[in-house]
C-alpha cells in the first residue's frame, strides 16, 4: 500500500513538471516578425528574430508571454504575436458542377397535369404536379432539360422558370421539386431588372443566374431563403435573403459564356461556407450580415481583397483556400486605383506611381496615354481588367506601348447603315462573326481596343471586347462622298487610328477627320475615300428551309463581309445577326458556304436588307 501511494505521488509530480501533451504538440504561427527573448521581458536578450508566418511550438504561458521553441532554441515571445495554426481547409466537395448545357427544350403549360413539349404531349409526374400548379402563370412557357420516363416528365436537369416571364415573381420550391430538379436557372435581364424570390422548403441542389446576352450580363434582385448546396453567379446580380449556402461560385458564364467583368453583391443574411471564383475579373461585395468561411481564388497568387480583389474593398474573417491577401505595396496600388476612380489625377502623379513600382519600358512622352489607360480601366465596368499586382500594371504599360507603335494597316471593314432618319457609319478592323473561345482561363478575352488621336496619344481605351468598343460608330449622313456627323467629339482635324491587340496579334486602321465649328466629317479610311467602300452588291440567292432562311452568293468577298439582316423602313433599328452553322435540310447547298437566319419572324413576300462591309445594301425578297 505504501509502495502504491509513493508511486502515485512520484507520477503526479512528474506529470506536473512538464507541459501537457496537448500544449506541447500544438503548433502556433507568428503573426508578425517577432524577437525570441531569453526571458519574459522586453529588456531580455534577443536570441533570434523569427519571421512572420513561421511555425513555433507552444510550451507554456507566463502572463502576457508565451514560452515557445523555434527550431532548437527555446525562449519567450509576446502572447499576442502568435496564434494557433489551423489546418488548411479543403475545397468543398459534394456540390454539383456548374452546368454547361448546349441545348434546351421548351414547353408550354396551361394548367392541369399536361405539358406540351416540341409539339408532343407529356404528363407531369404526380410529385411535381403541386409545384407546377402553384406557379402556372410563370410556367406558361419554360426552357429546360427534362428527365422523362416514357411520356411522363419526372424531373429536370436544368429548369428555367422565367425564360419568357416579363417581370418579378416568387418561386416556392417544395421538397419534391428540390429533389427532382438539379439546377434552377434564373435569367437576369439588364432591361427589366426583376425581383425574384426563391423560397426553399428543403435543401436545393443548385441555383444559377444566367446573363441576358454574352456581352450584357444583366442585373437582377434575387432573394434566396432557405438552404442551398450551390449558387452559381453569372453576371451582375444582387443576392439577398436569409440563407445558408454551401458554395457560391462566380463564373464567366455557364449558359451565355462572356468575357465581361462583373461585381456581384452578396447581401445574404446567413453563412456562405465556401466562396469560389473561376473568373479572375469577377468580384463580390459582401453585406454586413454575410459570413464567409473559406475563399478560393482562380490562382494561388490572386489577390483576394482591395479595389481589384476578389472581395471588393473588404477583408472578411475567411480562410483562403487559394489566393492571398494584399501585401503593403498592393495596398498602396489599391489606394491609387480608388483615387483614379473618384478624382482626376495629373500626369506627374501617375509618373511617380510608375517609378515607385519600378516598371520597365515607361516612356515619358507616353505618360498621357498611360494615364488614360489606367483611368479608363479603373472606372470601367464590364471591360475592366484586374490591376491588383505590379505585374498587372506592367502589362498595361506593355500593351499601351504596343498599341502606340506604328505598324502595317489591316483591311478595314466599312459600312453605312440606315437607322430611321439617320445613317450609321461603322468602322472596324475585323468582323464581329469571328468566334472567340470564352472557355480559356488565361487571358479571359483580354484585348486592348484603343483610339489614338493625331498627336499619337490614346484618347479612349478598353481592355475587353464588347459590342460597342470593337467599332468606331458615327451617327449622321453620308453626303457628297463624306460622312458628316454632329455627334462625334473630335478636338482636331487629322488622322486617327483605331487599334486592337489580342494575344500576339495587332489590328490597325486609320481614318481622317475634318473638324469645323459645327460638325465633323470622316473623309478617308486607310487613305481611301468612303466611296471606295460602297461597292455594288452581287446577286444573292435565298431559300426557305423549314424554320430557316438560307442566303448565299458566288462573290466570296461579299460572303466574307456580310454582317447582319435588317427589315427596311423599320420604325426602330432591329438588326438580326446571321449564323454560319449547317442545316441538314439544306441539301445540295451544304456543298458551299451559306448563312442562316430564323425564318419565323420574316413574312413571305416582304423585303429584307443584307448589310455587308464595303458594299451597298443588298435587298432580297423573302420566299
C-alpha positions in Angstrom: 0.0 0.0 0.0 2.8 2.4 0.9 4.6 1.5 -2.3 1.4 2.3 -4.4 1.0 5.7 -2.7 4.7 6.6 -3.2 4.4 5.6 -6.9 1.3 7.7 -7.3 2.9 10.8 -5.7 6.0 10.4 -8.0 3.8 10.0 -11.1 1.8 13.1 -10.2 5.0 15.2 -9.6 6.5 14.0 -12.9 3.3 14.8 -14.8 3.1 18.3 -13.2 6.7 19.1 -14.0 6.1 19.1 -17.9 3.6 20.9 -20.0 0.6 18.9 -21.2 1.0 16.8 -24.3 -1.8 18.8 -26.0 0.1 22.0 -25.3 3.5 20.7 -26.4 2.1 19.4 -29.7 0.0 22.5 -30.6 1.7 24.3 -33.5 1.5 28.1 -33.4 2.4 30.6 -36.1 3.9 34.0 -35.8 1.5 36.8 -36.9 4.4 39.3 -37.4 8.2 39.4 -37.3 9.0 38.8 -33.6 12.0 38.6 -31.3 12.6 35.4 -29.4 13.7 36.6 -25.9 15.8 34.8 -23.4 13.3 35.6 -20.6 9.8 37.0 -20.3 10.9 40.7 -20.6 11.2 43.2 -23.3 14.7 44.1 -21.9 15.9 40.4 -22.1 18.5 39.4 -24.7 17.1 38.6 -28.2 18.1 35.0 -29.1 16.9 35.2 -32.7 14.4 37.1 -34.8 11.5 34.9 -36.1 10.0 36.0 -39.5 6.2 36.4 -39.9 4.4 33.2 -40.7 6.9 30.8 -39.1 5.7 27.8 -37.0 6.8 27.6 -33.4 6.0 25.0 -30.7 4.0 26.4 -27.8 5.3 25.2 -24.4 3.6 27.3 -21.8 2.3 30.7 -20.9 3.6 33.2 -18.4 1.4 36.3 -18.0 1.4 38.1 -21.4 4.3 36.0 -22.6 4.5 32.5 -24.2 7.4 30.1 -23.8 8.0 28.6 -27.3 10.5 26.6 -29.2 11.7 27.7 -32.6 14.0 25.1 -34.2 16.4 24.1 -31.4 16.1 27.3 -29.5 13.6 28.0 -26.6 12.6 31.4 -25.4 9.7 33.8 -24.9 7.6 35.8 -27.3 4.7 38.2 -26.7 1.5 36.1 -26.5 -0.3 38.5 -28.9 2.4 37.8 -31.6 1.5 34.1 -32.1 -1.7 32.3 -32.9 -2.8 28.7 -33.2 -2.1 27.3 -36.6 -5.2 25.7 -38.1 -5.1 23.1 -40.8 -5.7 24.5 -44.3 -9.3 23.9 -45.2 -10.1 21.7 -48.1 -12.3 22.9 -51.0 -15.9 22.0 -50.6 -16.8 18.7 -52.2 -20.1 17.1 -53.0 -21.5 20.0 -54.9 -22.8 19.7 -58.5 -20.6 21.1 -61.2 -22.0 24.4 -62.6 -23.8 23.3 -65.8 -22.7 24.0 -69.3 -25.6 22.6 -71.3 -25.6 23.2 -75.1 -29.2 22.8 -75.9 -32.6 23.1 -74.2 -36.2 22.1 -74.9 -39.1 24.4 -74.4 -42.6 23.5 -73.4 -45.9 25.2 -72.6 -48.0 24.6 -69.6 -51.7 25.7 -69.4 -52.5 24.1 -66.1 -53.6 20.6 -65.1 -51.2 17.7 -65.4 -50.2 18.0 -69.1 -47.4 20.0 -70.8 -46.7 20.3 -74.5 -43.0 19.9 -75.4 -41.9 20.3 -79.0 -45.4 19.5 -80.2 -45.7 16.4 -78.1 -47.8 15.9 -75.0 -46.2 14.8 -71.7 -47.7 14.1 -68.4 -46.3 15.7 -65.2 -45.4 13.1 -62.6 -47.6 13.4 -59.5 -44.9 14.6 -57.0 -44.1 17.5 -59.3 -47.7 18.5 -60.0 -48.3 20.8 -56.9 -45.1 22.7 -57.9 -46.4 23.3 -61.4 -50.0 24.2 -60.4 -48.9 26.7 -57.9 -46.7 28.6 -60.5 -48.9 28.2 -63.5 -48.7 31.9 -64.6 -44.9 31.7 -64.6 -44.6 28.4 -66.3 -46.7 29.2 -69.4 -43.5 28.8 -71.5 -40.4 27.4 -69.9 -37.0 26.2 -71.1 -35.4 23.2 -69.6 -33.8 19.8 -70.0 -36.4 17.3 -68.7 -35.9 13.8 -67.4 -38.6 11.6 -68.8 -40.0 8.1 -68.3 -41.9 7.3 -71.4 -44.3 10.2 -71.8 -44.0 11.3 -68.2 -41.7 14.2 -67.0 -40.2 13.0 -63.8 -37.7 15.8 -63.2 -35.3 18.3 -64.8 -31.5 18.5 -65.3 -32.0 22.2 -65.8 -35.1 24.3 -65.4 -35.7 28.0 -66.5 -38.7 29.1 -64.5 -38.8 32.6 -66.1 -37.4 32.5 -69.5 -40.4 34.3 -71.0 -41.9 35.8 -67.9 -41.6 39.6 -68.2 -41.3 40.5 -64.6 -40.9 39.7 -60.9 -42.2 36.6 -59.3 -41.9 34.3 -56.3 -40.8 30.6 -56.7 -41.7 28.3 -53.8 -39.6 25.1 -54.1 -41.2 22.3 -52.3 -39.5 19.0 -51.2 -40.4 17.1 -54.4 -39.2 19.9 -56.7 -35.9 20.3 -54.8 -35.3 16.5 -55.1 -36.2 16.2 -58.8 -34.8 19.4 -60.3 -31.0 19.6 -60.3 -30.5 23.2 -61.4 -32.8 26.2 -61.3 -31.7 28.8 -63.9 -32.8 32.3 -63.1 -32.5 34.5 -66.2 -31.5 38.1 -65.3 -32.3 41.0 -67.6 -30.4 44.3 -68.0 -33.7 45.9 -69.1 -36.4 44.5 -66.8 -34.4 44.4 -63.6 -36.8 41.9 -61.9 -37.0 41.0 -58.3 -37.2 37.2 -57.9 -37.8 35.5 -54.6 -36.8 31.8 -54.2 -38.2 30.1 -51.0 -36.7 26.6 -50.4 -38.7 24.3 -48.2 -35.9 21.8 -48.3 -32.2 22.0 -49.5 -31.9 22.9 -53.2 -29.1 21.4 -55.2 -28.3 24.4 -57.3 -29.5 27.9 -58.4 -27.7 29.6 -61.3 -28.1 33.1 -62.6 -27.8 33.4 -66.4 -26.9 36.8 -68.1 -29.2 38.1 -70.8 -26.5 38.1 -73.5 -22.8 37.4 -73.9 -21.8 41.0 -73.5 -24.6 42.3 -71.3 -24.5 40.3 -68.1 -27.8 41.9 -66.8 -29.0 42.7 -63.3 -31.5 41.1 -61.0 -32.5 41.2 -57.4 -32.5 37.6 -56.4 -33.8 36.8 -52.9 -32.8 33.3 -51.6 -34.5 32.0 -48.5 -33.6 28.5 -47.2 -30.7 26.1 -47.7 -28.8 25.8 -51.0 -25.9 23.5 -51.8 -24.6 25.7 -54.6 -25.4 29.1 -56.1 -23.6 29.8 -59.4 -23.5 33.5 -60.2 -23.0 34.7 -63.8 -23.2 38.4 -64.5 -24.2 41.2 -62.2 -26.8 40.0 -59.6 -27.8 41.2 -56.2 -28.3 38.2 -53.9 -30.3 38.9 -50.7 -32.5 36.9 -48.3 -31.9 34.7 -45.4 -30.0 31.6 -46.5 -27.3 29.1 -45.7 -25.3 28.3 -48.9 -22.7 25.6 -49.1 -20.9 27.2 -52.0 -21.2 30.3 -54.1 -19.2 30.1 -57.3 -18.5 33.1 -59.7 -18.3 32.0 -63.3 -17.6 33.5 -66.7 -20.9 32.3 -68.0 -22.4 28.8 -68.0 -25.2 29.3 -70.4 -24.1 32.5 -72.1 -20.2 32.5 -71.9 -19.0 36.0 -71.5 -15.6 37.8 -71.2 -17.2 40.6 -69.3 -16.1 41.6 -65.8 -18.7 42.0 -63.2 -19.3 42.6 -59.5 -21.9 40.5 -57.7 -23.5 41.8 -54.4 -23.9 39.1 -51.8 -26.2 40.6 -49.2 -27.3 37.3 -47.9 -28.2 37.3 -44.2 -26.5 34.0 -43.3 -23.5 31.8 -44.0 -21.6 31.0 -47.2 -19.4 28.1 -46.3 -17.2 28.4 -49.5 -16.9 31.3 -51.9 -15.1 30.4 -55.1 -14.2 32.2 -58.3 -13.4 30.6 -61.7 -13.1 34.1 -63.3 -10.1 36.3 -62.5 -12.1 39.6 -63.1 -15.2 38.7 -61.1 -15.7 40.4 -57.8 -18.2 40.3 -54.9 -19.2 42.8 -52.3 -20.4 41.4 -49.0 -23.2 42.5 -46.8 -22.6 43.2 -43.2 -24.6 40.1 -42.1 -22.9 37.8 -44.7 -20.5 35.3 -43.2 -17.9 33.7 -45.5 -15.8 30.9 -44.1 -13.5 29.9 -46.9 -12.4 31.8 -50.1 -10.9 30.3 -53.3 -9.4 32.4 -56.0 -8.5 31.4 -59.5 -4.8 31.0 -58.7 -2.6 31.0 -55.6 -1.4 34.5 -56.5 -4.8 36.0 -56.9 -5.4 39.0 -54.6 -8.5 38.5 -52.5 -9.1 42.0 -51.1 -8.8 45.6 -52.3 -10.1 47.6 -55.2 -9.5 44.8 -57.7 -9.5 41.9 -55.4 -12.0 39.0 -55.4 -13.8 40.5 -52.5 -14.0 44.2 -53.3 -12.8 46.6 -50.7 -13.1 44.2 -47.7 -11.1 41.5 -45.9 -13.6 39.1 -44.3 -12.8 36.7 -41.5 -12.4 33.9 -44.0 -9.6 31.4 -44.6 -8.1 31.5 -48.1 -8.0 28.0 -49.7 -6.4 29.5 -52.8 -5.3 33.1 -53.1 -3.8 35.6 -50.7 -4.4 39.0 -49.0 -2.6 42.1 -50.3 0.9 43.0 -49.3 1.8 46.6 -48.4 2.7 47.5 -52.0 -0.5 46.2 -53.3 -2.4 48.0 -50.6 -0.8 51.2 -51.9 -1.8 50.3 -55.5 -5.4 49.7 -54.4 -5.5 53.2 -52.9 -4.2 54.6 -56.2 -7.0 52.8 -58.1 -9.5 54.4 -55.7 -8.1 57.8 -56.5 -8.3 57.2 -60.2 -11.9 56.1 -59.8 -13.0 59.1 -57.7 -11.0 62.1 -58.9 -8.8 63.4 -61.7 -5.1 62.6 -61.3 -2.4 64.5 -63.1 0.3 63.0 -65.3 3.1 63.8 -62.8 1.3 61.7 -60.1 0.9 58.8 -62.5 4.6 59.1 -63.3 5.6 58.9 -59.6 3.5 55.8 -59.2 5.2 54.1 -62.1 8.6 55.0 -60.7 7.6 53.6 -57.2 6.7 50.3 -58.8 9.9 50.3 -60.8 8.1 49.3 -64.0 10.1 48.9 -67.2 9.5 50.4 -70.7 7.9 53.6 -69.3 8.4 56.4 -71.9 8.0 60.0 -70.7 6.2 61.1 -73.9 3.6 58.4 -73.5 2.6 59.3 -69.9 -0.7 60.9 -71.1 -1.6 57.6 -72.7 -0.7 55.6 -69.6 -2.9 57.9 -67.5 -5.8 57.4 -69.9 -5.4 53.6 -69.9 -5.2 53.4 -66.0 -8.1 55.9 -65.5 -10.4 54.3 -68.1 -9.8 50.9 -66.7 -10.2 51.9 -63.1 -13.6 53.4 -64.0 -14.7 50.7 -66.3 -17.5 48.2 -65.7 -17.6 45.1 -67.9 -14.3 45.9 -69.7 -12.2 46.2 -66.6 -9.1 44.0 -66.1 -7.5 43.5 -62.7 -4.7 45.8 -61.6 -4.1 44.2 -58.2 -0.4 43.4 -58.6 2.7 45.2 -60.0 2.7 42.6 -62.8 -0.8 43.7 -63.9 0.4 47.3 -64.1 3.4 46.3 -66.1 1.2 44.6 -68.6 -0.9 47.7 -69.0 2.3 49.6 -69.8 3.5 47.0 -72.3 0.0 46.9 -74.0 -0.1 50.7 -74.4 3.4 50.7 -75.8 2.5 48.1 -78.4 -0.7 49.9 -79.3 1.1 53.2 -79.9 3.8 51.8 -82.2 3.2 52.4 -85.9 2.6 49.3 -88.0 1.0 47.8 -91.1 -2.6 48.6 -91.8 -5.3 45.9 -91.9 -8.2 45.6 -94.3 -10.8 47.9 -92.8 -14.4 47.0 -92.6 -16.6 50.0 -93.5 -20.4 50.0 -93.7 -23.0 52.7 -93.9 -26.3 51.6 -92.5 -29.8 53.2 -92.4 -31.2 53.8 -88.9 -34.5 55.6 -89.0 -33.9 59.2 -90.4 -30.1 59.0 -89.7 -27.4 56.8 -91.0 -24.6 55.0 -89.2 -21.0 54.8 -90.4 -19.4 51.8 -88.8 -15.6 51.2 -89.0 -13.9 48.1 -87.7 -10.8 46.1 -88.2 -12.4 42.6 -88.2 -15.8 41.0 -88.5 -18.0 40.5 -85.4 -18.9 37.0 -86.5 -15.4 35.9 -85.5 -15.8 33.3 -82.8 -13.9 33.8 -79.5 -13.2 30.9 -77.2 -14.5 32.0 -73.8 -13.5 28.8 -72.1 -9.9 29.9 -71.8 -8.8 30.9 -68.3 -5.6 32.7 -69.1 -6.5 36.0 -70.8 -10.3 35.9 -70.4 -10.5 37.6 -73.7 -8.3 40.5 -72.7 -7.9 42.7 -75.7 -6.7 46.3 -75.8 -9.0 48.3 -78.1 -7.9 51.9 -78.3 -8.5 55.2 -80.2 -5.3 57.2 -80.9 -5.5 60.9 -81.9 -3.4 62.8 -84.5 -0.8 63.6 -81.8 -0.2 59.9 -81.2 -1.8 59.6 -77.7 -4.6 57.4 -76.6 -7.9 59.2 -76.1 -10.0 56.2 -75.4 -9.3 52.6 -74.5 -10.9 49.4 -73.2 -9.3 46.1 -72.3 -12.2 43.8 -73.1 -14.3 43.4 -76.2 -17.9 44.5 -76.2 -20.4 45.1 -79.0 -19.7 48.8 -78.7 -16.0 49.3 -78.3 -14.9 47.0 -81.2 -16.2 49.6 -83.7 -16.0 53.3 -84.4 -19.6 54.3 -85.0 -20.8 57.7 -86.2 -24.4 58.9 -86.4 -25.1 61.3 -89.2 -25.5 61.4 -93.0 -23.5 60.2 -96.0 -23.3 63.2 -98.3 -21.0 64.2 -101.2 -18.7 61.3 -100.6 -18.0 62.1 -96.9 -19.8 61.2 -93.7 -21.0 64.2 -91.7 -21.8 64.0 -88.0 -22.6 66.5 -85.3 -22.2 63.9 -82.5 -18.5 62.9 -82.7 -16.5 65.0 -80.3 -13.1 65.2 -82.1 -10.9 68.0 -80.9 -8.8 68.5 -84.1 -8.6 67.6 -87.7 -6.2 64.9 -88.7 -5.6 61.2 -88.9 -7.0 59.0 -86.1 -6.1 55.4 -85.5 -8.2 52.5 -84.2 -6.0 49.7 -82.9 -6.7 46.3 -81.2 -4.3 43.9 -79.5 -5.2 40.3 -78.7 -2.5 37.9 -77.8 0.4 38.4 -80.2 -1.8 39.8 -83.0 -2.3 43.5 -83.7 -5.1 45.1 -85.9 -4.9 48.6 -87.1 -6.6 51.1 -89.5 -6.7 54.8 -89.9 -9.5 57.3 -90.7 -9.3 61.0 -91.5 -11.5 63.6 -89.8 -12.1 67.2 -90.7 -13.4 69.3 -87.9 -15.1 72.7 -88.1 -17.2 74.7 -85.7 -20.4 72.8 -86.3 -19.6 69.2 -87.4 -17.0 66.6 -88.0 -16.6 64.9 -91.4 -15.0 61.5 -91.9 -13.4 61.7 -95.3 -11.0 58.7 -95.8 -10.3 55.3 -94.3 -6.8 53.9 -94.7 -6.2 56.8 -97.1 -9.1 55.9 -99.4 -12.3 57.8 -99.9 -15.5 56.4 -98.4 -17.0 55.7 -101.9 -14.3 53.0 -102.3 -16.2 51.0 -99.6 -19.6 51.3 -101.2 -19.4 48.7 -104.0 -22.4 47.4 -105.8 -23.7 44.2 -104.1 -23.6 41.0 -106.0 -26.6 38.8 -106.9 -27.8 36.9 -103.9 -29.7 33.6 -103.6 -32.1 32.9 -100.8 -34.4 30.0 -100.0 -36.5 28.9 -97.1 -35.9 25.5 -95.4 -38.3 24.7 -92.6 -37.7 27.3 -89.9 -34.7 28.9 -91.6 -33.7 31.3 -94.4 -30.6 30.4 -96.2 -28.5 33.1 -98.0 -25.5 32.8 -100.3 -23.6 34.4 -103.2 -20.9 33.4 -105.5 -19.0 36.6 -104.5 -16.6 35.2 -101.8 -15.5 38.7 -100.7 -19.2 39.7 -100.1 -19.7 36.5 -98.3 -16.7 37.3 -96.1 -18.2 40.8 -95.4 -21.8 40.1 -94.6 -22.7 41.4 -91.1 -26.5 41.5 -90.5 -30.0 41.5 -91.8 -32.4 44.4 -91.3 -36.0 44.9 -92.1 -36.2 48.0 -94.4 -38.1 51.1 -93.2 -38.4 49.7 -89.7 -39.6 52.1 -87.0 -36.6 51.1 -84.9 -33.2 49.6 -85.6 -33.6 45.8 -85.4 -30.6 44.0 -86.8 -30.6 40.2 -86.9 -27.3 38.5 -86.6 -26.7 35.8 -89.1 -25.1 32.4 -88.3 -22.7 30.1 -90.1 -23.8 26.7 -89.0 -25.1 23.9 -91.2 -28.8 22.9 -91.7 -29.3 19.3 -92.6 -32.3 20.1 -94.7 -30.2 22.4 -96.9 -29.4 19.5 -99.3 -27.1 20.5 -102.1 -26.4 23.9 -100.5 -24.3 22.2 -98.0 -21.6 21.9 -100.7 -20.9 25.7 -100.5 -20.9 28.4 -97.8 -24.2 30.0 -96.8 -25.7 31.9 -93.9 -28.6 31.1 -91.8 -31.4 33.2 -90.3 -34.5 32.1 -88.4 -37.5 32.5 -90.7 -40.2 32.6 -88.1 -40.2 36.5 -87.9 -40.0 37.1 -91.7 -43.2 37.3 -93.8 -43.0 35.8 -97.3 -43.1 38.5 -100.0 -41.6 41.2 -97.7 -38.2 42.7 -98.4 -35.1 42.1 -96.3 -31.8 44.1 -96.3 -28.5 42.3 -96.1 -25.7 44.6 -95.0 -22.1 43.9 -95.7 -18.9 45.8 -95.0 -17.6 47.5 -98.2 -20.9 47.2 -100.1 -24.1 49.0 -100.5 -27.1 47.2 -99.0 -28.4 44.1 -100.8 -32.2 43.9 -100.9 -33.9 40.5 -101.2 -37.5 39.2 -101.3 -38.3 36.7 -98.6 -39.6 33.5 -100.2 
